[in-house]
Amino acid sequence: MFQNPQFWVALSFVLFVIAVFKPVGKILAASLDNRSAKIQKELDEALRLREEAQELLASYQRKQKEAAEEAQKIIANAENESKRIIIEAEKHLEENLNKKIQLAMQKIASYEQSVLQEVRTNSIDVAISTVRSLIKEKLNKEIAENLVSRAVTEMNKKLH
């Protein structure tokens, strides 16, 4: 066996493989360890990014919910404000209508008084002119003197 050249070739091959395998194995192991660490780092980064994305999504969902609630509050406030404005406008309209009705009634009453006064004045003027014309037609000198003397005596009685 020690004299057989095939034995020595096989032995030198095995020794060569062992000698080369040790540094190459270390290099391969280090390379695989580096690759494993790199993959682990990428997995950790991907996991961190996923968690950040989930937090960001949750944050946006909260903001969306808050915005929707705020929009509902704004809508409710706007509805309440519009109802209040409508009620106030109706109240002001009614007050203004009542004031205008009262003003119209006062104007009507004033016109009524004015017309009544004018009718009275015209009636008095017509009565006076009628009395004048009747007196001119029917009153003679004797009746006029009799009326004047009677008026003077009545005045003396009232004054004394």
C-alpha positions in Angstrom: 0.0 0.0 0.0 2.8 2.5 0.8 4.5 1.5 -2.4 1.5 1.8 -4.5 1.6 5.2 -6.3 -2.2 5.3 -6.4 -2.3 5.3 -2.7 0.0 8.2 -2.5 -2.0 10.1 -5.1 -5.2 9.4 -3.3 -3.6 10.4 0.0 -2.1 13.6 -1.4 -5.5 14.3 -3.0 -7.3 13.9 0.3 -4.6 16.0 2.1 -4.9 18.7 -0.7 -8.7 18.7 -0.4 -8.4 19.0 3.4 -5.8 21.7 3.1 -7.8 23.6 0.5 -11.2 22.9 2.1 -10.3 24.4 5.4 -9.5 28.0 4.1 -12.1 27.7 1.4 -14.7 26.4 3.9 -13.9 29.3 6.2 -14.3 31.7 3.2 -17.5 29.9 2.2 -18.8 29.9 5.8 -17.9 33.6 6.1 -19.6 34.4 2.8 -22.7 32.4 3.8 -22.7 34.1 7.2 -22.4 37.5 5.5 -25.2 36.6 3.1 -27.3 35.3 5.9 -26.7 38.5 7.9 -27.5 40.6 4.9 -30.7 38.6 4.3 -31.6 38.9 8.0 -30.9 42.7 7.9 -33.1 43.0 4.8 -35.9 40.9 6.5 -35.6 43.1 9.6 -35.7 46.3 7.4 -38.8 44.9 5.6 -40.4 44.1 8.9 -39.7 47.6 10.2 -41.0 49.1 7.0 -44.2 47.0 7.3 -44.7 48.1 10.9 -44.2 51.7 9.9 -46.6 51.3 7.0 -49.2 49.8 9.4 -48.7 52.6 11.9 -49.0 55.1 9.1 -52.2 53.4 7.8 -53.6 53.4 11.3 -52.7 57.0 11.7 -54.4 58.0 8.4 -57.4 55.9 9.3 -57.7 57.8 12.6 -57.3 61.1 10.8 -59.9 60.1 8.3 -62.3 59.1 11.1 -61.6 62.4 12.9 -62.1 64.3 9.7 -65.4 62.5 9.1 -66.5 63.3 12.6 -65.4 66.9 12.3 -67.3 67.1 9.0 -70.4 65.7 10.7 -70.1 68.3 13.5 -69.7 71.1 11.0 -72.8 69.9 9.1 -74.8 69.6 12.3 -73.6 73.1 13.4 -74.5 74.5 9.9 -77.9 72.9 10.1 -78.5 74.3 13.6 -77.2 77.7 12.5 -79.4 77.7 9.4 -82.5 76.8 11.5 -81.6 79.6 13.9 -81.2 82.1 11.1 -84.5 81.0 9.5 -86.3 81.4 12.8 -84.7 84.8 13.4 -85.5 85.9 9.8 -89.1 84.8 10.3 -89.3 86.7 13.5 -87.8 89.9 11.9 -90.2 89.5 9.0 -93.2 89.2 11.2 -92.0 92.2 13.3 -91.5 94.2 10.1 -94.8 93.2 8.7 -96.5 94.1 12.0 -94.8 97.5 12.0 -95.8 98.1 8.4 -99.4 97.1 9.2 -99.4 99.5 12.2 -97.9 102.3 10.0 -100.5 101.6 7.3 -103.3 101.6 9.9 -102.0 104.9 11.3 -101.9 106.4 7.8 -105.4 105.2 7.1 -106.6 106.6 10.4 -104.9 109.9 9.6 -106.4 110.0 6.1 -109.7 109.2 7.7 -109.4 112.1 10.1 -108.3 114.3 7.3 -111.1 113.3 5.1 -113.7 113.7 7.9 -112.3 117.2 8.7 -112.4 118.1 5.1 -116.0 116.8 4.8 -116.9 118.8 8.0 -115.3 121.9 6.6 -117.0 121.5 3.3 -120.3 120.8 5.1 -119.9 123.9 7.2 -119.0 126.0 4.1 -122.0 124.6 2.2 -124.3 125.2 5.2 -123.0 128.7 5.6 -123.4 129.5 1.9 -126.9 127.9 2.0 -127.9 129.9 5.0 -126.5 133.1 3.4 -128.5 132.5 0.3 -131.6 131.7 2.3 -131.1 134.8 4.5 -130.6 137.0 1.4 -133.8 135.6 -0.1 -136.1 135.5 2.9 -134.8 138.1 5.4 -136.2 141.6 5.1 -135.2 144.7 7.1 -137.9 144.3 9.7 -137.2 140.7 10.5 -133.4 141.5 10.6 -133.9 144.2 13.2 -136.2 142.0 15.2 -133.5 139.2 15.2 -130.7 141.6 16.2 -132.7 143.1 19.1 -133.6 139.6 20.4 -129.9 138.6 20.2 -128.9 141.7 22.1 -131.4 141.0 24.9 -130.4 137.4 25.2 -126.7 138.4 25.4 -127.5 140.9 28.1 -129.2 138.1 30.1 -126.3 135.8 29.7 -123.7 138.3 30.6 -125.5 139.5 33.7 
